Amino acid sequence: MSTANGDAKHSRSPSVVYSEVQSSRLKTSLPLPSVLKSSFHVVDGPKSSASGNPDQIAKLFPNLFGQPSVSLKPGGSLPEKSLKIGVVLSGGQAPGGHNVISGIFDYLQTRAHGSTMYGFKGGPAGIMKCKYVKLNGDIVYHYRNQGGFDMICSGRDKIETPEQFKEAQETVKKLDLDGLVVIGGDDSNTNACLLAENFRANNLKTRVIGCPKTIDGDLKCKEVPTSFGFDTACKIYSEMIGNLMVDARSTGKYYHFVRLMGRAASHITLECALQTHPNIAIIGEEVAAQKQTLKSVTDYITNIICKRAVAGFNYGIILIPEGLIDFIPEVQSLIGELNEIIAHDTIDKEGTWKKKLRSQSHELFQILPKTIQEQLLLERDPHGNVQVAKIESEKMLIQMVESELEKRKKEGKYEKDFKGQPHFFGYEGRCGLPSKFDSNYCYALGHCAAALLHSGKTGLISSVENLGAPVENWTIGGTTLTSLMDVERRHGKFKPVIKKAMVELEGAPFKKFASMRGDWSLKNRYINPGPVQFVGPSADILNHTLRLELGAKAGG
Amino acid sequence: MSTANGDAKHSRSPSVVYSEVQSSRLKTSLPLPSVLKSSFHVVDGPKSSASGNPDQIAKLFPNLFGQPSVSLKPGGSLPEKSLKIGVVLSGGQAPGGHNVISGIFDYLQTRAHGSTMYGFKGGPAGIMKCKYVKLNGDIVYHYRNQGGFDMICSGRDKIETPEQFKEAQETVKKLDLDGLVVIGGDDSNTNACLLAENFRANNLKTRVIGCPKTIDGDLKCKEVPTSFGFDTACKIYSEMIGNLMVDARSTGKYYHFVRLMGRAASHITLECALQTHPNIAIIGEEVAAQKQTLKSVTDYITNIICKRAVAGFNYGIILIPEGLIDFIPEVQSLIGELNEIIAHDTIDKEGTWKKKLRSQSHELFQILPKTIQEQLLLERDPHGNVQVAKIESEKMLIQMVESELEKRKKEGKYEKDFKGQPHFFGYEGRCGLPSKFDSNYCYALGHCAAALLHSGKTGLISSVENLGAPVENWTIGGTTLTSLMDVERRHGKFKPVIKKAMVELEGAPFKKFASMRGDWSLKNRYINPGPVQFVGPSADILNHTLRLELGAKAGG
């Protein structure tokens, strides 16, 4: 196996110039929960089960199923030994990833002298191909409190086939790894657990610990209150949304339609709404629960615009989750039918092909803006399928609202001129400098992962709790990954999955939003959070979602 | 004349919730230049002339031409009297506008007891229609250090016709105004000077003072080192660009094409380049000076992408000024010809109409992406003209680069997969919370404007200099607006204009950029400025353009 590795070059050499803010963040020391500041021992909890279908999970993870979650308690001690630890970043970037690595590194430096740390390059592919960089203090230092994943980069490959597991085994044997930390989302943590099971089944000494990463905020449970990156991304998007609100109020003539990153769940949209108080925020989970149509979403927006016009406001802010279309059942049907038709028929200009659509789908297709119709028919992925991800839903909604308002204008029900401005906030937020919360949280997650490996644990996800308290009172532990799992049937086989945490319509964040949105829609309760601060009291603000969920937990 | 005015409602009542950062900015007290902290008197400079065609300017401004610019010096005193002052915001928003108003207000409170201040609503139309709000401490307080123009809003109307001047006269007579402060860009300050001349010619007591506002940074001269808003907007855009750089380096697969607000001049693009070190930044003034074609701009970008591919980089950041197309002479020709053809001929599907294009224009049209061709032919403004402003130049360039790379791929000269991501940063930046510099600069500009009115001056623009020094050492004065003017011939008549300050290819900022861009293009010298900070040393950073221009002035 070719490696071309070693103490490889890294992209931020000491010659790279940092901005003032980057430098000040580099130099900022990070607080630790008190249990990590002196001696500690690891306490096992009760036997665990699974999130669903425990029998199937037990079959899939015969070596790991049922093992207890654990917590770190003061006093006692762990064995004095040096460790060889690998770390990998998996999937899309999230602010704070570098601090998880810093946390692992600093733990090894102070508590496991003589340890070695490897960073696998480019995600899980780096494990399979044994591409790595040996991490030393000089490299790690230059990424402390910095955004992005560029220290070792990331990738979206999965370790799935028997051959791929074999490759992973060879790598961890070759590097003589005591442990591997997988930093990723729901899929990556499922993969981490499969690796832990596989290594244990093959009598390899390598333990595997996961860390919860995703700006989407959809990897969380009781013991893992939030995934890192969500706090920062929402704050960056909210800065921009807040600025647009001031712009809208100042000019008095634009409706800004803001699409926000996050396909599967609408946590980002909900959090940004709680931070900024837009006139409208569409939450995908509610659209799905109410089986709304594209027409009903359009009408909902249009009705508020008309009411606002009467109240004298010809401007506003509307937030839309990136995955909106995926939440509307009729759109899913239409796309399914279109894929079939495109595969087997000719799309003739006269539109006779449309007769093959079911009547509901035909109606929907007819009300879509022409540009969207064309996009659906012309742009395909390599498998010939319609590319839903490419649809700019904010532009689609602007056009649909525009048509509806034209209609109402003719009926004398609307008198203003509607001007929609589309925006998409995505890449700008996922690589920002981590907020103070994400910096501290990630540093604790990293220490926690290293401590779990040091104490010989495997198949756990790093769990830092009590996040509403000052850092020093945060609690530290590991939750069994199997306890987060359920199964899904794919191609006739049961696959383990950690189900994505969707926005709960009965949860505290959505309920707070629902109680206020009527007021926001007609009055302008805009809040401009401003740029993320790293110094002063505003640096310590916790995002609403986490605060409300912690409050609800404390209250219940 | 109907007024419907008085102590009118304002949009940010005390019941409005501010974010933590907004609140902390509200409470932050603002430093003043030392000359404004004790007694001062106004010293006249030498007789002034004009920027060009002094004879014509003298004819256009018989009452004002030749008057001296002035400066404030310590000692002495101004008459004790109360004043009635109006203020108007004109044109697009720029961060800091509210602090100009706060500065005027605070000056009147402390130095001209019993004064009254009126804010004209919705820009110059507010003057003509006598729509105003009487500003009191409660209103003004709620906008201190806040972004946007929403205290009294703005507008783009001009006071041009004799009837409109008459309306303005009636308003200032009705309100018995001693002075009027016009906060705006080059056009608005020209308009301010015309008003000053008109009021003087009609023996009205109302004096008029201008203030330099525009995020575009194209209103500046020796005595007015910068326009407010430029600093903040560039810092907000640079935060986003810096994040995209980290994203690009982390994923290693995207070219981000970022279009930046600012049609006329490329100062914003240049400043953001100096702050972030992109791989490519296109400066419109250079494109125009070198008479570049769209093809040569495309080739320039494509060549660097190919060289980067050889160096192992399949990603990058490219900055484009919003007004790029306006700088390319051949595009201007094509659009002129298209307007003619559209007005007189039929655009037939077969394309026989294309024969009417000159051969160079025909060639250009043929290499344009299909979507841009359609846009040019289909979307017209109310006068039937092609809408250049609607062309998303970042998307156009992505498509053109893509085609060129396809071609080179077939020729074996390029082997990677090119993925372009378009971005437009505009509205997000022009309404952000003002940076510490813009907050302080605007507060001083406001005090300065009020002091000039207090000392009976008219036809001046508020001039705050020595901006590289601590605020206390800033110097304060007024520059005659006629000295900034030249004439343009329009419809057979001479019109006074303040020429926009374009990026000077021999100026220090461009020269610095030009000396570094070769290095940036192939190596990755990215800098991530991070979010604007209001506390700590990074809050005091001055933008590069201003710093370099001040340095060059000091050096020369």
Interface residues (C-beta under 8 A of the other chain):
Chain A: S11 V16 V17 Y18 S19 E20 V21 Q22 S24 R25 Q93 Q146 G147 G148 F149 D150 C153 S154 I236 E239 M240 G242 N243 L244 V246 D247 R249 S250 T251 G252 Y254 H256 Q275 H277 Q421 H423 Y427 E428 G429 R430 C431 G432 L433 N524 R525 I527 N528 P529 G530 P531 V532 Q533 F534 V535 G536 P537 S538 I541
Chain B: S11 V16 V17 Y18 S19 E20 V21 Q22 S24 R25 Q93 Q146 G147 G148 F149 D150 C153 S154 I236 E239 M240 G242 N243 L244 V246 D247 R249 S250 T251 G252 Y254 H256 Q275 H277 Q421 H423 Y427 E428 G429 R430 C431 G432 L433 N524 R525 I527 N528 P529 G530 P531 V532 Q533 F534 V535 G536 P537 S538 I541
